[in-house]
Amino acid sequence: MQTSNTIRLIFSFAEIIEHLLSFMTLHPGNIRSPRTPAGAVSSKQPAPLYLREGDVIELRIDGLGMQKQYMDREL
């Protein structure tokens, strides 16, 4: 539903990490995925599109790899 690139982020990764470190401790393996610069799905018209059970989320970083997550029902 969204495709973008980190070059379009409002804040750099250094700024994001600096902000996070001001209120939490980061450990090796922690992941923070900022929203895509393309915008939020909640602003879609005529109705917002939210993740549902069965949806697949893929995060890809060139030269590093891909992460795939599957939405399950809320417990």
N, C-alpha and C positions, 0 to 999 in steps of 0.2 A: 504494500500500500504506500510505502514511502521509500524513496531512493535519494541519497544525497552523498556528500563527501565532507570529510572533516575540514577541508579548506574553507567551507562556508560557515563554520561555527562562529558564534558571536564572541565567545571566550576561548582562548587557547587552552590546550591541555594543561600547561603549566599554571594558568590562572585557576582552572577547575581544581587541580590538585592542591594548590595553595589554599583555596577556599575550604575544601574538605578537611585539610589538616588543621584548620582553625577551630574545628569542633569535634574531630574524631581522629582515631588512630587507624592508619591504613596498614595492613599486613600483606605479605607476599600472597598473591593469589586473589586478593580483593578485586572485584570488577565494578566499575562505575560506567554505565552506558548513558551518555548525555542524549537528550532528544535529538532527532534529526533536524537540521536547519530548515528542511522543507516544510516544517509545521506540524501541528498536532492533528491527529485524526478526529479529535472532538469537534474541530471546526468544519468538518465536511458537511456539505449540504446535499440533499435536503435533511439528512439526519446523521448524527455522529456514528462512527463505526468503531466499536470497541472490540477488544480481543474476546473470543468466545472459545469454548471447549472445542478442541480439534484443530485450532489454528496453529500454524508453525511460524516461529520467529527465527530469522537467520541474521546473524551479525557477521560480516566479513571484513577482514583487514588484509589488504594486499600485502603479500610477502610474509604474512604471519599465519593466516588460516581462517577457518570459519567455525562459528558456534551455532548450533541449532537447538532450539528449545520448543517443546510442545505444550500447548495450553491444556491443562486438565481442569476438571471441575473444581470449584472452590470447596474446601472441606469445612 
